[in-house]
C-alpha cells in the first residue's frame, strides 16, 4: 500500500500538466484546508491566525499562514519552489499542412528539455486561454486541459539514419514538431487549433483573443521498482517540491510564526518575469504584511533578519551508468534523503551557517540528509535562492531531492526522499 503522501503526489502530478494547471490544483488544495484567496490589487492585512493565498499571472501562487506572534518578533518562514518545467509551447498560427494531408503544429521549446525523450509519446494540450471580457482591459482567463492523446512527435526510422544511436543532432524547428491530424483535400486547417480549444471550453472562436498552450505527456505518473521505491513522472522538477511545500504548510500545527509557501514561475527561463523569483512580488507582500501589523520600515528590516528561506529545487542523483559525471565524495543517492546544494562560486545561496540550520531541521524530522556538489569539471545550473536574496535581505539555503534524468519528459525520484522532504518542511513550519 502506497504512503498517503505518494498517492497525493501522483494525483497532483496528473492534475498539473503545466504551470497554470499546477497553480489551479494548488488553489483547490489550499481552499480545502481553509485558505482564502486574496487579490494583490486589494489591501493585504496579516491578522493573527489567518490563512490566505494570492496568485500572480495565473502561474505563480503564494500561500500564507499568519502567526499568532507579531511578524517583527518572528520574521517569516519561507519555502520557495517553482511551477514551470521544460516543455513545448504552441506558437500562434500553429497549423502546418504537409504532404499527404498531414497537419503538424508549430511549437517553440520552453526551457531546456532533453529533446529526444519527447519522441513517440502520446501528447496533449494544457494551458491558459484568454477570452473577451466586458471591456478591452478586463479580459477573461480560462484554463484548459485536454484529457486525451492528440499528437505525437514521431522519430525518423533508423533505416533513414543508421547513425542515429551514435549521436543525433536535433533541430528544434524541424525535428520537434508534433503530428496532430490527417486531413482530406480542401479541409480548412487555419482554425483547426482554435476550433478544438473553443469546443473544449464551450465558447466560440470569436471569443478567443489569445492563448498560452503547452504540450504534455498524457502517460500518468506512477511508482515503479521491485518495492515501488521510485517515482516516475514528468515535471518532478520542480512540482514535487511545490507539492511538498504546500503539503507541509497545510499540515503545520505550530501557529506562532508566519509561514509562506511561495511557488514562482519561469525559473527554467531565468526567473526574470513579473511572476518569477526575480520580480518584487514577494518582497512587496512581505512589507505590506508587516506594515499591516504596524511595523515601520526599520522594524520590517529587523524582521527580515529573523527570516529564513528554504529554496527547494531538485538536485541530481548519482546515476550508476555515469559515475564520472559526479563529484567523487558528494554525489547524492536515491533514497538518501534531501540534499543541501553547495557551490563555491555562489550558484547556490547555501553556506555553512544556513546548511547547518537545514541539517538541524533534518535531525528534528528524523530524516537523513546529504550534499550535492558539482564535479569541478562539470558546470551546474542555478536556481531560486540567489535570485530571491537579491530581492529580499534574508538568509537561506538551497536544497532539493535527488532526481535521475532531470529535464527529461519523464524524470525519476525516490519515494522515501519525497516523504522525508515533507517531514523536514513540516519541522520548519512547525
Secondary structure as GFF3:
##gff-version 3
##sequence-region A 1 430
A	DSSP	alpha_helix	4	14	.	.	.	ID=ss1
A	DSSP	alpha_helix	19	32	.	.	.	ID=ss2
A	DSSP	beta_strand	36	37	.	.	.	ID=ss3
A	DSSP	beta_strand	51	56	.	.	.	ID=ss4
A	DSSP	beta_strand	60	65	.	.	.	ID=ss5
A	DSSP	alpha_helix	71	74	.	.	.	ID=ss6
A	DSSP	beta_strand	76	82	.	.	.	ID=ss7
A	DSSP	beta_strand	87	97	.	.	.	ID=ss8
A	DSSP	three_ten_helix	99	101	.	.	.	ID=ss9
A	DSSP	beta_strand	102	110	.	.	.	ID=ss10
A	DSSP	three_ten_helix	115	118	.	.	.	ID=ss11
A	DSSP	beta_strand	123	135	.	.	.	ID=ss12
A	DSSP	beta_strand	138	145	.	.	.	ID=ss13
A	DSSP	three_ten_helix	158	160	.	.	.	ID=ss14
A	DSSP	three_ten_helix	164	166	.	.	.	ID=ss15
A	DSSP	beta_strand	179	182	.	.	.	ID=ss16
A	DSSP	alpha_helix	192	201	.	.	.	ID=ss17
A	DSSP	three_ten_helix	205	207	.	.	.	ID=ss18
A	DSSP	beta_strand	208	217	.	.	.	ID=ss19
A	DSSP	beta_strand	222	224	.	.	.	ID=ss20
A	DSSP	beta_strand	230	233	.	.	.	ID=ss21
A	DSSP	alpha_helix	236	251	.	.	.	ID=ss22
A	DSSP	beta_strand	258	264	.	.	.	ID=ss23
A	DSSP	three_ten_helix	267	269	.	.	.	ID=ss24
A	DSSP	alpha_helix	281	292	.	.	.	ID=ss25
A	DSSP	alpha_helix	297	305	.	.	.	ID=ss26
A	DSSP	beta_strand	308	312	.	.	.	ID=ss27
A	DSSP	beta_strand	315	316	.	.	.	ID=ss28
A	DSSP	three_ten_helix	323	325	.	.	.	ID=ss29
A	DSSP	beta_strand	338	342	.	.	.	ID=ss30
A	DSSP	alpha_helix	352	364	.	.	.	ID=ss31
A	DSSP	beta_strand	369	373	.	.	.	ID=ss32
A	DSSP	alpha_helix	384	389	.	.	.	ID=ss33
A	DSSP	beta_strand	395	400	.	.	.	ID=ss34
A	DSSP	beta_strand	402	403	.	.	.	ID=ss35
A	DSSP	beta_strand	411	414	.	.	.	ID=ss36
A	DSSP	alpha_helix	415	429	.	.	.	ID=ss37
###
